[in-house]
Amino acid sequence: MTTRPPAHARTVRGVGTALALSLLVVACGTPQELDAQDAEAHYDEVVADVQEALEPLGHHLVHAPATRSLELVDGVCAYTPGSYEAETLGADLAEEENWDAVLDVLDPVLVEHGFESVDAPERQGAVLMAVVEDEHGAELSLGGTGVVRIAGAPVSAEACEGR
């Protein structure tokens, strides 16, 4: 004959399990805020790896430094690494049939850095675009204009103090 734990012990254990699962669900659905310095290093690494992936296809990204920012947006301190342009990339991505080669090399890199997987571009007006979000809440967009942009990574509020 097996003995079951008292009802109180089962209830406490059940509540503990439910609380742990609730925290897990909340944590998975909430972007992981970064320290501003960590964010800069992280996204510089993302861009370096994206650049490395695009090089064999003949595309070289050039950063527009004025597009890098740290600003308060809707009460959240957001880091935007900025825009990176590859002149030849725009011409390639203007045609839907050229996206497969680019996405084939980019998708594994983006997933490795915590971004969603990119299945296919979507038409936004006259431009084909791929837009994905990472685990920190930053958005990476890539389009037929030849611009790769990463924007809106939530960082610690202290980074925006005085802005």
C-alpha positions as CSV (number, residue, x, y, z in Angstrom):
1,M,0.0,0.0,0.0
2,T,1.4,3.4,-1.0
3,T,0.7,6.4,1.0
4,R,-0.1,9.7,-0.6
5,P,1.1,13.0,0.8
6,P,-1.4,14.9,2.8
7,A,-3.7,17.2,0.8
8,H,-2.0,20.3,2.1
9,A,1.4,19.1,0.7
10,R,-0.2,18.3,-2.7
11,T,-1.8,21.8,-2.8
12,V,1.4,23.6,-1.9
13,R,3.3,21.6,-4.5
14,G,0.6,22.2,-7.1
15,V,0.6,26.0,-6.4
16,G,4.4,26.0,-6.6
17,T,4.4,24.2,-10.0
18,A,1.7,26.5,-11.3
19,L,3.7,29.6,-10.2
20,A,6.9,28.3,-11.8
21,L,5.0,27.6,-15.1
22,S,3.4,31.1,-15.0
23,L,6.8,32.7,-14.5
24,L,8.2,30.7,-17.4
25,V,5.4,31.8,-19.7
26,V,5.8,35.5,-18.6
27,A,9.6,35.3,-19.0
28,C,9.3,33.8,-22.5
29,G,6.9,36.4,-23.7
30,T,8.8,39.4,-22.3
31,P,11.8,40.8,-24.1
32,Q,15.0,40.4,-22.1
33,E,16.3,43.9,-21.4
34,L,20.0,44.5,-21.9
35,D,22.5,46.8,-20.3
36,A,23.3,49.6,-22.9
37,Q,27.0,48.6,-23.2
38,D,26.1,44.9,-23.6
39,A,23.5,45.9,-26.2
40,E,26.0,47.7,-28.3
41,A,28.5,44.8,-28.2
42,H,25.7,42.3,-28.9
43,Y,24.3,44.1,-31.9
44,D,27.8,44.9,-33.3
45,E,28.4,41.1,-33.2
46,V,25.1,40.5,-35.0
47,V,26.0,43.0,-37.7
48,A,29.5,41.5,-38.1
49,D,28.0,38.0,-38.5
50,V,25.3,39.3,-41.0
51,Q,28.1,41.0,-42.9
52,E,30.2,37.8,-43.0
53,A,27.1,35.9,-44.3
54,L,26.5,38.4,-47.1
55,E,30.1,38.8,-48.2
56,P,30.1,35.6,-50.4
57,L,27.0,36.9,-52.2
58,G,29.0,40.1,-53.1
59,H,27.3,42.4,-50.6
60,H,29.2,44.7,-48.2
61,L,27.3,46.6,-45.5
62,V,28.2,50.2,-44.8
63,H,27.0,51.7,-41.5
64,A,25.3,55.0,-41.4
65,P,26.6,56.2,-37.9
66,A,24.1,58.9,-37.6
67,T,21.3,56.3,-37.4
68,R,22.7,54.8,-34.1
69,S,20.7,56.1,-31.2
70,L,19.7,55.7,-27.6
71,E,16.3,57.2,-26.8
72,L,13.2,57.1,-24.7
73,V,10.3,55.6,-26.7
74,D,6.9,55.2,-25.1
75,G,8.6,55.2,-21.6
76,V,11.2,52.5,-22.6
77,C,14.8,53.2,-23.1
78,A,15.6,51.8,-26.6
79,Y,18.9,51.3,-28.3
80,T,19.0,51.4,-32.1
81,P,22.2,50.1,-33.6
82,G,21.2,51.8,-36.8
83,S,21.1,51.2,-40.6
84,Y,23.5,49.4,-42.8
85,E,23.4,49.8,-46.5
86,A,24.6,47.5,-49.3
87,E,24.2,49.1,-52.7
88,T,24.1,45.8,-54.5
89,L,21.7,44.2,-52.0
90,G,18.9,46.5,-53.0
91,A,19.1,45.5,-56.6
92,D,19.1,41.8,-55.7
93,L,16.2,42.1,-53.2
94,A,14.0,44.1,-55.5
95,E,13.2,40.8,-57.3
96,E,11.4,38.2,-55.2
97,E,13.2,35.3,-56.8
98,N,16.6,36.6,-55.5
99,W,15.5,36.4,-51.8
100,D,16.1,32.7,-51.3
101,A,19.9,32.9,-51.6
102,V,20.0,35.8,-49.2
103,L,17.6,34.3,-46.7
104,D,19.5,30.9,-46.9
105,V,22.6,32.5,-45.6
106,L,21.0,35.0,-43.2
107,D,18.4,32.9,-41.4
108,P,20.9,30.7,-39.5
109,V,22.9,33.8,-38.4
110,L,19.8,35.6,-37.2
111,V,18.4,32.5,-35.4
112,E,21.8,32.0,-33.7
113,H,21.5,35.6,-32.3
114,G,18.0,35.1,-31.0
115,F,16.0,36.5,-33.9
116,E,12.9,34.8,-35.3
117,S,13.4,32.7,-38.4
118,V,12.7,34.4,-41.7
119,D,10.5,32.4,-44.0
120,A,9.9,34.8,-46.9
121,P,9.7,38.5,-47.6
122,E,6.4,40.3,-47.5
123,R,5.3,43.2,-49.7
124,Q,5.1,46.5,-47.8
125,G,3.8,48.9,-50.4
126,A,6.0,48.6,-53.4
127,V,8.9,47.1,-51.4
128,L,9.6,43.5,-50.4
129,M,10.6,43.3,-46.7
130,A,11.6,40.8,-44.1
131,V,11.1,41.9,-40.5
132,V,12.0,39.8,-37.5
133,E,12.2,40.4,-33.8
134,D,14.8,39.0,-31.4
135,E,14.5,37.9,-27.8
136,H,15.4,41.3,-26.5
137,G,12.6,43.1,-28.5
138,A,14.8,44.6,-31.2
139,E,13.5,44.5,-34.8
140,L,15.7,43.7,-37.8
141,S,14.4,44.7,-41.1
142,L,15.8,44.0,-44.5
143,G,14.3,45.2,-47.7
144,G,14.5,45.8,-51.4
145,T,16.0,49.2,-50.6
146,G,19.3,47.4,-49.7
147,V,19.1,48.6,-46.1
148,V,19.5,46.3,-43.1
149,R,18.2,48.1,-40.0
150,I,18.2,47.0,-36.3
151,A,16.1,49.1,-34.0
152,G,14.3,49.3,-30.7
153,A,16.2,47.0,-28.3
154,P,15.0,47.8,-24.8
155,V,17.9,48.6,-22.5
156,S,18.2,49.6,-18.9
157,A,16.4,52.8,-18.0
158,E,19.6,54.4,-16.6
159,A,21.0,54.6,-20.1
160,C,18.3,57.1,-21.1
161,E,18.5,59.3,-17.9
162,G,18.8,63.0,-18.9
163,R,17.6,62.3,-22.5
